[in-house]
């Protein structure tokens, strides 16, 4: 995000929030539980 973006956000009362993304072997997960489940299954297959 640029400084100009931040100024515009302040001007209009817009906020942002970062979202955590969990990664396992190139796959992206929105919550830790899903990432753990996939990793556990993957480890059992080896």
CHARMM-style PDB file with segment names, atoms N, HN, CA, C and O in Angstrom:
ATOM      1  N   UNK     1       0.850  -1.170   0.000  1.00  0.00      PROA
ATOM      2  CA  UNK     1       0.000   0.000   0.000  1.00  0.00      PROA
ATOM      3  C   UNK     1       0.901   1.241   0.000  1.00  0.00      PROA
ATOM      4  O   UNK     1       1.879   1.323   0.743  1.00  0.00      PROA
ATOM      5  N   UNK     2       0.548   2.177  -0.835  1.00  0.00      PROA
ATOM      6  HN  UNK     2      -0.246   2.110  -1.439  1.00  0.00      PROA
ATOM      7  CA  UNK     2       1.360   3.385  -0.950  1.00  0.00      PROA
ATOM      8  C   UNK     2       0.956   4.410   0.103  1.00  0.00      PROA
ATOM      9  O   UNK     2      -0.073   4.270   0.763  1.00  0.00      PROA
ATOM     10  N   UNK     3       1.773   5.429   0.246  1.00  0.00      PROA
ATOM     11  HN  UNK     3       2.609   5.543  -0.290  1.00  0.00      PROA
ATOM     12  CA  UNK     3       1.459   6.523   1.164  1.00  0.00      PROA
ATOM     13  C   UNK     3       0.178   7.229   0.715  1.00  0.00      PROA
ATOM     14  O   UNK     3      -0.636   7.641   1.541  1.00  0.00      PROA
ATOM     15  N   UNK     4       0.010   7.361  -0.597  1.00  0.00      PROA
ATOM     16  HN  UNK     4       0.672   7.025  -1.268  1.00  0.00      PROA
ATOM     17  CA  UNK     4      -1.207   7.980  -1.137  1.00  0.00      PROA
ATOM     18  C   UNK     4      -2.437   7.144  -0.779  1.00  0.00      PROA
ATOM     19  O   UNK     4      -3.481   7.686  -0.416  1.00  0.00      PROA
ATOM     20  N   UNK     5      -2.305   5.828  -0.884  1.00  0.00      PROA
ATOM     21  HN  UNK     5      -1.457   5.387  -1.179  1.00  0.00      PROA
ATOM     22  CA  UNK     5      -3.406   4.942  -0.481  1.00  0.00      PROA
ATOM     23  C   UNK     5      -3.782   5.175   0.980  1.00  0.00      PROA
ATOM     24  O   UNK     5      -4.961   5.266   1.322  1.00  0.00      PROA
ATOM     25  N   UNK     6      -2.769   5.269   1.831  1.00  0.00      PROA
ATOM     26  HN  UNK     6      -1.811   5.195   1.553  1.00  0.00      PROA
ATOM     27  CA  UNK     6      -3.023   5.496   3.262  1.00  0.00      PROA
ATOM     28  C   UNK     6      -3.717   6.828   3.514  1.00  0.00      PROA
ATOM     29  O   UNK     6      -4.605   6.924   4.361  1.00  0.00      PROA
ATOM     30  N   UNK     7      -3.309   7.849   2.776  1.00  0.00      PROA
ATOM     31  HN  UNK     7      -2.588   7.771   2.088  1.00  0.00      PROA
ATOM     32  CA  UNK     7      -3.940   9.167   2.917  1.00  0.00      PROA
ATOM     33  C   UNK     7      -5.408   9.109   2.510  1.00  0.00      PROA
ATOM     34  O   UNK     7      -6.273   9.663   3.189  1.00  0.00      PROA
ATOM     35  N   UNK     8      -5.679   8.436   1.400  1.00  0.00      PROA
ATOM     36  HN  UNK     8      -4.976   7.986   0.849  1.00  0.00      PROA
ATOM     37  CA  UNK     8      -7.061   8.318   0.938  1.00  0.00      PROA
ATOM     38  C   UNK     8      -7.906   7.508   1.932  1.00  0.00      PROA
ATOM     39  O   UNK     8      -9.062   7.839   2.193  1.00  0.00      PROA
ATOM     40  N   UNK     9      -7.330   6.478   2.460  1.00  0.00      PROA
ATOM     41  HN  UNK     9      -6.391   6.209   2.248  1.00  0.00      PROA
ATOM     42  CA  UNK     9      -8.051   5.676   3.448  1.00  0.00      PROA
ATOM     43  C   UNK     9      -8.381   6.514   4.676  1.00  0.00      PROA
ATOM     44  O   UNK     9      -9.499   6.461   5.190  1.00  0.00      PROA
ATOM     45  N   UNK    10      -7.402   7.291   5.145  1.00  0.00      PROA
ATOM     46  HN  UNK    10      -6.494   7.335   4.727  1.00  0.00      PROA
ATOM     47  CA  UNK    10      -7.646   8.179   6.292  1.00  0.00      PROA
ATOM     48  C   UNK    10      -8.739   9.195   5.960  1.00  0.00      PROA
ATOM     49  O   UNK    10      -9.625   9.455   6.774  1.00  0.00      PROA
ATOM     50  N   UNK    11      -8.665   9.758   4.770  1.00  0.00      PROA
ATOM     51  HN  UNK    11      -7.945   9.547   4.109  1.00  0.00      PROA
ATOM     52  CA  UNK    11      -9.634  10.776   4.351  1.00  0.00      PROA
ATOM     53  C   UNK    11     -11.060  10.232   4.368  1.00  0.00      PROA
ATOM     54  O   UNK    11     -11.989  10.937   4.761  1.00  0.00      PROA
ATOM     55  N   UNK    12     -11.232   8.990   3.947  1.00  0.00      PROA
ATOM     56  HN  UNK    12     -10.477   8.417   3.628  1.00  0.00      PROA
ATOM     57  CA  UNK    12     -12.571   8.418   3.835  1.00  0.00      PROA
ATOM     58  C   UNK    12     -12.939   7.471   4.976  1.00  0.00      PROA
ATOM     59  O   UNK    12     -14.000   6.847   4.950  1.00  0.00      PROA
ATOM     60  N   UNK    13     -12.067   7.367   5.972  1.00  0.00      PROA
ATOM     61  HN  UNK    13     -11.206   7.874   5.993  1.00  0.00      PROA
ATOM     62  CA  UNK    13     -12.379   6.525   7.121  1.00  0.00      PROA
ATOM     63  C   UNK    13     -12.358   5.033   6.798  1.00  0.00      PROA
ATOM     64  O   UNK    13     -13.096   4.249   7.396  1.00  0.00      PROA
ATOM     65  N   UNK    14     -11.521   4.653   5.862  1.00  0.00      PROA
ATOM     66  HN  UNK    14     -10.921   5.289   5.376  1.00  0.00      PROA
ATOM     67  CA  UNK    14     -11.417   3.246   5.456  1.00  0.00      PROA
ATOM     68  C   UNK    14     -10.272   2.601   6.232  1.00  0.00      PROA
ATOM     69  O   UNK    14      -9.196   3.181   6.373  1.00  0.00      PROA
ATOM     70  N   UNK    15     -10.521   1.396   6.730  1.00  0.00      PROA
ATOM     71  HN  UNK    15     -11.395   0.924   6.616  1.00  0.00      PROA
ATOM     72  CA  UNK    15      -9.489   0.654   7.439  1.00  0.00      PROA
ATOM     73  C   UNK    15      -9.205  -0.654   6.710  1.00  0.00      PROA
ATOM     74  O   UNK    15      -9.985  -1.083   5.860  1.00  0.00      PROA
ATOM     75  N   UNK    16      -8.109  -1.269   7.040  1.00  0.00      PROA
ATOM     76  HN  UNK    16      -7.475  -0.921   7.730  1.00  0.00      PROA
ATOM     77  CA  UNK    16      -7.780  -2.564   6.454  1.00  0.00      PROA
ATOM     78  C   UNK    16      -7.315  -3.503   7.554  1.00  0.00      PROA
ATOM     79  O   UNK    16      -6.914  -3.083   8.639  1.00  0.00      PROA
ATOM     80  N   UNK    17      -7.383  -4.778   7.237  1.00  0.00      PROA
ATOM     81  HN  UNK    17      -7.709  -5.119   6.355  1.00  0.00      PROA
ATOM     82  CA  UNK    17      -6.979  -5.795   8.196  1.00  0.00      PROA
ATOM     83  C   UNK    17      -6.254  -6.888   7.431  1.00  0.00      PROA
ATOM     84  O   UNK    17      -6.713  -7.334   6.380  1.00  0.00      PROA
ATOM     85  N   UNK    18      -5.129  -7.310   7.958  1.00  0.00      PROA
ATOM     86  HN  UNK    18      -4.756  -6.947   8.812  1.00  0.00      PROA
ATOM     87  CA  UNK    18      -4.389  -8.382   7.301  1.00  0.00      PROA
ATOM     88  C   UNK    18      -4.993  -9.725   7.669  1.00  0.00      PROA
ATOM     89  O   UNK    18      -5.473  -9.922   8.785  1.00  0.00      PROA
ATOM     90  N   UNK    19      -4.963 -10.638   6.721  1.00  0.00      PROA
ATOM     91  HN  UNK    19      -4.573 -10.478   5.815  1.00  0.00      PROA
ATOM     92  CA  UNK    19      -5.515 -11.965   6.933  1.00  0.00      PROA
ATOM     93  C   UNK    19      -4.366 -12.972   6.947  1.00  0.00      PROA
ATOM     94  O   UNK    19      -3.497 -12.951   6.075  1.00  0.00      PROA
ATOM     95  N   UNK    20      -4.373 -13.838   7.931  1.00  0.00      PROA
ATOM     96  HN  UNK    20      -5.079 -13.855   8.639  1.00  0.00      PROA
ATOM     97  CA  UNK    20      -3.358 -14.874   8.003  1.00  0.00      PROA
ATOM     98  C   UNK    20      -3.697 -15.990   7.030  1.00  0.00      PROA
ATOM     99  O   UNK    20      -4.835 -16.456   6.969  1.00  0.00      PROA
ATOM    100  N   UNK    21      -2.698 -16.411   6.274  1.00  0.00      PROA
ATOM    101  HN  UNK    21      -1.773 -16.033   6.323  1.00  0.00      PROA
ATOM    102  CA  UNK    21      -2.850 -17.525   5.345  1.00  0.00      PROA
ATOM    103  C   UNK    21      -1.798 -18.560   5.724  1.00  0.00      PROA
ATOM    104  O   UNK    21      -0.618 -18.243   5.870  1.00  0.00      PROA
ATOM    105  N   UNK    22      -2.250 -19.803   5.882  1.00  0.00      PROA
ATOM    106  HN  UNK    22      -3.209 -20.060   5.763  1.00  0.00      PROA
ATOM    107  CA  UNK    22      -1.355 -20.892   6.236  1.00  0.00      PROA
ATOM    108  C   UNK    22      -0.970 -21.637   4.969  1.00  0.00      PROA
ATOM    109  O   UNK    22      -1.819 -21.917   4.123  1.00  0.00      PROA
ATOM    110  N   UNK    23       0.320 -21.959   4.839  1.00  0.00      PROA
ATOM    111  HN  UNK    23       1.009 -21.731   5.526  1.00  0.00      PROA
ATOM    112  CA  UNK    23       0.824 -22.613   3.647  1.00  0.00      PROA
ATOM    113  C   UNK    23       1.410 -23.973   3.996  1.00  0.00      PROA
ATOM    114  O   UNK    23       2.138 -24.119   4.978  1.00  0.00      PROA
ATOM    115  N   UNK    24       1.081 -24.967   3.173  1.00  0.00      PROA
ATOM    116  HN  UNK    24       0.490 -24.848   2.375  1.00  0.00      PROA
ATOM    117  CA  UNK    24       1.671 -26.296   3.314  1.00  0.00      PROA
ATOM    118  C   UNK    24       1.850 -26.883   1.929  1.00  0.00      PROA
ATOM    119  O   UNK    24       0.878 -27.142   1.220  1.00  0.00      PROA
ATOM    120  N   UNK    25       3.101 -27.091   1.549  1.00  0.00      PROA
ATOM    121  HN  UNK    25       3.891 -26.880   2.125  1.00  0.00      PROA
ATOM    122  CA  UNK    25       3.444 -27.669   0.250  1.00  0.00      PROA
ATOM    123  C   UNK    25       2.735 -26.972  -0.911  1.00  0.00      PROA
ATOM    124  O   UNK    25       2.203 -27.623  -1.810  1.00  0.00      PROA
ATOM    125  N   UNK    26       2.737 -25.656  -0.879  1.00  0.00      PROA
ATOM    126  HN  UNK    26       3.169 -25.126  -0.149  1.00  0.00      PROA
ATOM    127  CA  UNK    26       2.167 -24.886  -1.972  1.00  0.00      PROA
ATOM    128  C   UNK    26       0.666 -24.668  -1.912  1.00  0.00      PROA
ATOM    129  O   UNK    26       0.108 -23.940  -2.733  1.00  0.00      PROA
ATOM    130  N   UNK    27       0.012 -25.293  -0.952  1.00  0.00      PROA
ATOM    131  HN  UNK    27       0.465 -25.885  -0.285  1.00  0.00      PROA
ATOM    132  CA  UNK    27      -1.433 -25.112  -0.783  1.00  0.00      PROA
ATOM    133  C   UNK    27      -1.677 -24.012   0.243  1.00  0.00      PROA
ATOM    134  O   UNK    27      -0.930 -23.887   1.213  1.00  0.00      PROA
ATOM    135  N   UNK    28      -2.705 -23.230   0.032  1.00  0.00      PROA
ATOM    136  HN  UNK    28      -3.312 -23.332  -0.756  1.00  0.00      PROA
ATOM    137  CA  UNK    28      -3.043 -22.129   0.933  1.00  0.00      PROA
ATOM    138  C   UNK    28      -4.320 -22.462   1.687  1.00  0.00      PROA
ATOM    139  O   UNK    28      -5.281 -22.979   1.117  1.00  0.00      PROA
ATOM    140  N   UNK    29      -4.313 -22.157   2.972  1.00  0.00      PROA
ATOM    141  HN  UNK    29      -3.533 -21.736   3.435  1.00  0.00      PROA
ATOM    142  CA  UNK    29      -5.470 -22.424   3.831  1.00  0.00      PROA
ATOM    143  C   UNK    29      -5.832 -21.180   4.614  1.00  0.00      PROA
ATOM    144  O   UNK    29      -4.958 -20.447   5.076  1.00  0.00      PROA
ATOM    145  N   UNK    30      -7.116 -20.949   4.758  1.00  0.00      PROA
ATOM    146  HN  UNK    30      -7.826 -21.545   4.382  1.00  0.00      PROA
ATOM    147  CA  UNK    30      -7.601 -19.792   5.495  1.00  0.00      PROA
ATOM    148  C   UNK    30      -7.628 -20.009   6.996  1.00  0.00      PROA
ATOM    149  O   UNK    30      -7.696 -19.046   7.760  1.00  0.00      PROA
ATOM    150  N   UNK    31      -7.576 -21.271   7.433  1.00  0.00      PROA
ATOM    151  HN  UNK    31      -7.521 -22.053   6.812  1.00  0.00      PROA
ATOM    152  CA  UNK    31      -7.526 -21.510   8.874  1.00  0.00      PROA
ATOM    153  C   UNK    31      -6.542 -22.636   9.183  1.00  0.00      PROA
ATOM    154  O   UNK    31      -6.304 -23.516   8.355  1.00  0.00      PROA
ATOM    155  N   UNK    32      -5.990 -22.592  10.356  1.00  0.00      PROA
ATOM    156  HN  UNK    32      -6.183 -21.878  11.028  1.00  0.00      PROA
ATOM    157  CA  UNK    32      -4.952 -23.526  10.770  1.00  0.00      PROA
ATOM    158  C   UNK    32      -5.458 -24.960  10.814  1.00  0.00      PROA
ATOM    159  O   UNK    32      -4.720 -25.884  10.473  1.00  0.00      PROA
ATOM    160  N   UNK    33      -6.690 -25.156  11.222  1.00  0.00      PROA
ATOM    161  HN  UNK    33      -7.290 -24.405  11.499  1.00  0.00      PROA
ATOM    162  CA  UNK    33      -7.243 -26.504  11.339  1.00  0.00      PROA
ATOM    163  C   UNK    33      -7.185 -27.241   9.999  1.00  0.00      PROA
ATOM    164  O   UNK    33      -6.797 -28.409   9.955  1.00  0.00      PROA
ATOM    165  N   UNK    34      -7.561 -26.583   8.925  1.00  0.00      PROA
ATOM    166  HN  UNK    34      -7.876 -25.634   8.961  1.00  0.00      PROA
ATOM    167  CA  UNK    34      -7.518 -27.206   7.607  1.00  0.00      PROA
ATOM    168  C   UNK    34      -6.083 -27.546   7.199  1.00  0.00      PROA
ATOM    169  O   UNK    34      -5.829 -28.626   6.665  1.00  0.00      PROA
ATOM    170  N   UNK    35      -5.156 -26.640   7.446  1.00  0.00      PROA
ATOM    171  HN  UNK    35      -5.363 -25.763   7.879  1.00  0.00      PROA
ATOM    172  CA  UNK    35      -3.754 -26.885   7.100  1.00  0.00      PROA
ATOM    173  C   UNK    35      -3.209 -28.077   7.888  1.00  0.00      PROA
ATOM    174  O   UNK    35      -2.502 -28.919   7.335  1.00  0.00      PROA
ATOM    175  N   UNK    36      -3.535 -28.146   9.162  1.00  0.00      PROA
ATOM    176  HN  UNK    36      -4.110 -27.462   9.612  1.00  0.00      PROA
ATOM    177  CA  UNK    36      -3.075 -29.258   9.991  1.00  0.00      PROA
ATOM    178  C   UNK    36      -3.670 -30.582   9.528  1.00  0.00      PROA
ATOM    179  O   UNK    36      -2.967 -31.590   9.457  1.00  0.00      PROA
ATOM    180  N   UNK    37      -4.954 -30.584   9.214  1.00  0.00      PROA
ATOM    181  HN  UNK    37      -5.526 -29.765   9.272  1.00  0.00      PROA
ATOM    182  CA  UNK    37      -5.600 -31.812   8.751  1.00  0.00      PROA
ATOM    183  C   UNK    37      -4.943 -32.327   7.475  1.00  0.00      PROA
ATOM    184  O   UNK    37      -4.676 -33.522   7.349  1.00  0.00      PROA
ATOM    185  N   UNK    38      -4.685 -31.435   6.540  1.00  0.00      PROA
ATOM    186  HN  UNK    38      -4.902 -30.464   6.643  1.00  0.00      PROA
ATOM    187  CA  UNK    38      -4.054 -31.849   5.292  1.00  0.00      PROA
ATOM    188  C   UNK    38      -2.648 -32.369   5.545  1.00  0.00      PROA
ATOM    189  O   UNK    38      -2.259 -33.393   4.984  1.00  0.00      PROA
ATOM    190  N   UNK    39      -1.883 -31.680   6.381  1.00  0.00      PROA
ATOM    191  HN  UNK    39      -2.199 -30.848   6.836  1.00  0.00      PROA
ATOM    192  CA  UNK    39      -0.514 -32.098   6.675  1.00  0.00      PROA
ATOM    193  C   UNK    39      -0.495 -33.464   7.363  1.00  0.00      PROA
ATOM    194  O   UNK    39       0.355 -34.299   7.054  1.00  0.00      PROA
ATOM    195  N   UNK    40      -1.417 -33.696   8.286  1.00  0.00      PROA
ATOM    196  HN  UNK    40      -2.107 -33.018   8.537  1.00  0.00      PROA
ATOM    197  CA  UNK    40      -1.481 -34.989   8.982  1.00  0.00      PROA
ATOM    198  C   UNK    40      -1.785 -36.119   8.003  1.00  0.00      PROA
ATOM    199  O   UNK    40      -1.165 -37.181   8.054  1.00  0.00      PROA
ATOM    200  N   UNK    41      -2.738 -35.881   7.119  1.00  0.00      PROA
ATOM    201  HN  UNK    41      -3.242 -35.018   7.077  1.00  0.00      PROA
ATOM    202  CA  UNK    41      -3.087 -36.891   6.105  1.00  0.00      PROA
ATOM    203  C   UNK    41      -1.892 -37.147   5.191  1.00  0.00      PROA
ATOM    204  O   UNK    41      -1.576 -38.294   4.874  1.00  0.00      PROA
ATOM    205  N   UNK    42      -1.236 -36.073   4.773  1.00  0.00      PROA
ATOM    206  HN  UNK    42      -1.493 -35.142   5.030  1.00  0.00      PROA
ATOM    207  CA  UNK    42      -0.092 -36.181   3.886  1.00  0.00      PROA
ATOM    208  C   UNK    42       1.046 -36.972   4.545  1.00  0.00      PROA
ATOM    209  O   UNK    42       1.702 -37.777   3.884  1.00  0.00      PROA
ATOM    210  N   UNK    43       1.277 -36.752   5.817  1.00  0.00      PROA
ATOM    211  HN  UNK    43       0.744 -36.099   6.354  1.00  0.00      PROA
ATOM    212  CA  UNK    43       2.354 -37.447   6.532  1.00  0.00      PROA
ATOM    213  C   UNK    43       2.036 -38.945   6.665  1.00  0.00      PROA
ATOM    214  O   UNK    43       2.947 -39.773   6.632  1.00  0.00      PROA
ATOM    215  N   UNK    44       0.779 -39.287   6.811  1.00  0.00      PROA
ATOM    216  HN  UNK    44       0.040 -38.614   6.838  1.00  0.00      PROA
ATOM    217  CA  UNK    44       0.389 -40.697   6.938  1.00  0.00      PROA
ATOM    218  C   UNK    44       0.567 -41.457   5.626  1.00  0.00      PROA
ATOM    219  O   UNK    44       0.783 -42.669   5.625  1.00  0.00      PROA
ATOM    220  N   UNK    45       0.475 -40.734   4.511  1.00  0.00      PROA
ATOM    221  HN  UNK    45       0.300 -39.750   4.511  1.00  0.00      PROA
ATOM    222  CA  UNK    45       0.590 -41.367   3.202  1.00  0.00      PROA
ATOM    223  C   UNK    45       2.030 -41.699   2.840  1.00  0.00      PROA
ATOM    224  O   UNK    45       2.269 -42.422   1.872  1.00  0.00      PROA
ATOM    225  N   UNK    46       2.969 -41.198   3.580  1.00  0.00      PROA
ATOM    226  HN  UNK    46       2.775 -40.611   4.366  1.00  0.00      PROA
ATOM    227  CA  UNK    46       4.406 -41.415   3.252  1.00  0.00      PROA
ATOM    228  C   UNK    46       4.902 -42.712   3.825  1.00  0.00      PROA
ATOM    229  OT1 UNK    46       6.071 -43.056   3.652  1.00  0.00      PROA
TER     230      UNK     46
END
